[in-house]
Amino acid sequence: MDPITIYFLALALSLVVFVALWPISVAMTDVSIVDAWWGPGFFGAALLVWYVVGTPTDPRSLIVLALVGVWSLRLGFVLMRRRVRHGAEDSRYVTIRKSWGASFWWKSFFIVFLLQGFLQWIVGLTALSSLTASASPLGILAVVGVLLAIIGFTIEVISDAQLDRFKLTADSGTLYTGGLRQHVRFPSYCGEILFWWGMWLIALEAGQWWSVLSPVVLTFLLVKVSGAGITGAGLKHSKPEWRDYASRTPAFIPNFRTPQQSPAE
């Protein structure tokens, strides 16, 4: 089977699951359920491609499969745990729901579920391209990519753990500026960007340079659209201290010279 067909099989998997989740979200009046497949869907697509190409056991394929598996399943667990703890629809979707009004229930099919299906596929293409490439020994570029992905993943784990621990003990109106957030406003997004650029380096060594589309799209989304853009706007209105914190703390490039202390620490 040619790679193009394989990639479209992965797209079909993403879309089928997201489409199946849409009527459930309508019944629940909760679009947050889309997050149940956002993380795990990357691993599902990778497993499908790995199986279709013949379950290769070369080091690159197994490393890519392992990295995507650990990253995606952890993200899915974190998002769903937060949804259960919060007990209500994610504030990002509440804002969108209010802006679209009564028609949101059917528009969400296009602007949330179908859109996330395509975005999941595009972001995951760099990993999928590694799985469809011919087997070859790992070189220095792939090793650097693996290290970068591991560093990014570690940053995400630490950042999310720090934030979750803070939310369990602090007042809901308090802005968390401790831990990694002393040095950078969006450490989780930084880690995710590093992870996917690392995955691209692995694909690049395998000759799949074109898959740079994946980390480029992801970086744009996290920096300008659904990541820092929406999160920052929400915190700006809900946390009075956000403006001062944002003026002193860089968004994505850490500043280790002037750490900011959290009021709760």
Backbone hydrogen bonds, N-H to C=O, Kabsch-Sander energy under -0.5 kcal/mol:
donor,donor_aa,acceptor,acceptor_aa,energy
6,I,2,D,-1.8
7,Y,3,P,-2.8
8,F,4,I,-2.0
9,L,5,T,-1.6
10,A,6,I,-1.7
11,L,7,Y,-1.9
12,A,8,F,-2.3
13,L,9,L,-2.1
14,S,10,A,-2.1
15,L,11,L,-2.6
16,V,12,A,-2.7
17,V,13,L,-1.9
18,F,14,S,-2.1
19,V,15,L,-2.8
20,A,16,V,-2.0
21,L,17,V,-1.5
22,W,18,F,-1.1
24,I,20,A,-0.5
25,S,21,L,-2.1
26,V,22,W,-2.0
27,A,23,P,-2.2
28,M,24,I,-2.0
29,T,25,S,-1.1
30,D,25,S,-2.1
33,I,30,D,-0.9
34,V,31,V,-2.4
35,D,32,S,-2.1
36,A,33,I,-1.7
37,W,34,V,-1.3
38,W,34,V,-0.8
39,G,35,D,-0.9
41,G,37,W,-1.8
42,F,38,W,-0.5
42,F,39,G,-1.5
43,F,39,G,-0.7
44,G,40,P,-2.4
45,A,41,G,-2.4
46,A,42,F,-2.1
47,L,43,F,-2.7
48,L,44,G,-2.0
49,V,45,A,-2.5
50,W,46,A,-2.7
51,Y,47,L,-2.3
52,V,48,L,-2.6
53,V,49,V,-2.4
54,G,51,Y,-1.3
55,T,50,W,-2.7
62,L,58,D,-2.1
63,I,59,P,-2.5
64,V,60,R,-2.7
65,L,61,S,-2.4
66,A,62,L,-2.3
67,L,63,I,-2.8
68,V,64,V,-2.6
69,G,65,L,-2.2
70,V,66,A,-2.6
71,W,67,L,-2.4
72,S,68,V,-2.8
73,L,69,G,-2.2
74,R,70,V,-1.8
75,L,71,W,-2.0
76,G,72,S,-2.4
77,F,73,L,-2.1
78,V,74,R,-2.6
79,L,75,L,-2.6
80,M,76,G,-2.1
81,R,77,F,-2.4
82,R,78,V,-2.2
83,R,79,L,-1.8
84,V,80,M,-2.2
85,R,81,R,-2.4
86,H,82,R,-2.7
87,G,83,R,-2.2
93,Y,90,D,-0.6
94,V,90,D,-1.9
95,T,91,S,-2.1
96,I,92,R,-1.7
97,R,93,Y,-2.9
98,K,94,V,-2.3
99,S,95,T,-2.0
100,W,96,I,-1.8
101,G,97,R,-1.3
103,S,100,W,-0.8
104,F,101,G,-1.8
105,W,102,A,-0.7
106,W,103,S,-0.9
107,K,103,S,-2.1
108,S,104,F,-2.7
109,F,106,W,-0.9
110,F,107,K,-1.1
111,I,107,K,-2.7
112,V,108,S,-1.5
113,F,108,S,-2.1
114,L,109,F,-2.5
115,L,110,F,-1.1
116,Q,112,V,-2.0
117,G,113,F,-1.7
118,F,114,L,-2.0
119,L,115,L,-2.5
120,Q,116,Q,-2.6
121,W,117,G,-1.6
122,I,118,F,-2.5
123,V,119,L,-2.7
124,G,120,Q,-2.0
125,L,121,W,-0.8
125,L,122,I,-0.8
126,T,123,V,-0.7
127,A,124,G,-0.8
128,L,124,G,-2.2
129,S,125,L,-2.8
130,S,126,T,-1.0
131,L,127,A,-1.4
132,T,128,L,-1.2
133,A,129,S,-0.8
143,V,139,G,-2.1
144,V,140,I,-2.4
145,G,141,L,-2.2
146,V,142,A,-2.7
147,L,143,V,-2.4
148,L,144,V,-2.6
149,A,145,G,-2.4
150,I,146,V,-2.4
151,I,147,L,-2.5
152,G,148,L,-2.6
153,F,149,A,-2.5
154,T,150,I,-2.5
155,I,151,I,-2.3
156,E,152,G,-2.1
157,V,153,F,-2.4
158,I,154,T,-2.6
159,S,155,I,-2.8
160,D,156,E,-2.7
161,A,157,V,-2.2
162,Q,158,I,-2.4
163,L,159,S,-2.2
164,D,160,D,-2.6
165,R,161,A,-2.3
166,F,162,Q,-2.1
167,K,163,L,-2.3
168,L,164,D,-1.2
169,T,165,R,-0.7
169,T,166,F,-1.1
170,A,166,F,-2.7
174,T,171,D,-2.0
177,T,175,L,-0.6
181,R,178,G,-1.7
182,Q,179,G,-1.7
183,H,180,L,-1.7
184,V,180,L,-1.3
185,R,250,P,-2.7
186,F,251,A,-1.6
190,C,186,F,-2.1
191,G,187,P,-2.5
192,E,188,S,-2.1
193,I,189,Y,-2.4
194,L,190,C,-2.4
195,F,191,G,-2.3
196,W,192,E,-2.0
197,W,193,I,-1.9
198,G,194,L,-2.1
199,M,195,F,-2.0
200,W,196,W,-1.5
201,L,197,W,-1.7
202,I,198,G,-1.5
203,A,199,M,-1.8
204,L,200,W,-3.2
205,E,201,L,-1.9
206,A,202,I,-0.9
207,G,204,L,-2.0
208,Q,203,A,-2.6
209,W,207,G,-0.9
211,S,208,Q,-1.4
212,V,209,W,-1.7
213,L,210,W,-1.5
214,S,211,S,-1.8
216,V,212,V,-2.0
217,V,213,L,-2.5
218,L,214,S,-2.4
219,T,215,P,-2.6
220,F,216,V,-2.3
221,L,217,V,-2.6
222,L,218,L,-2.6
223,V,219,T,-2.4
224,K,220,F,-2.8
225,V,220,F,-0.8
225,V,221,L,-1.3
227,G,221,L,-2.0
228,A,222,L,-3.8
230,I,225,V,-1.2
231,T,227,G,-2.5
232,G,228,A,-2.6
233,A,229,G,-1.7
234,G,230,I,-2.3
235,L,231,T,-2.4
236,K,232,G,-2.1
237,H,233,A,-1.1
238,S,234,G,-1.8
239,K,235,L,-2.6
242,W,239,K,-1.9
243,R,240,P,-0.5
245,Y,241,E,-2.2
246,A,242,W,-3.4
247,S,243,R,-1.8
248,R,244,D,-1.0
248,R,245,Y,-0.7
249,T,245,Y,-1.4
255,N,183,H,-2.1
256,F,254,P,-0.6
260,Q,182,Q,-0.9
265,E,262,S,-1.6
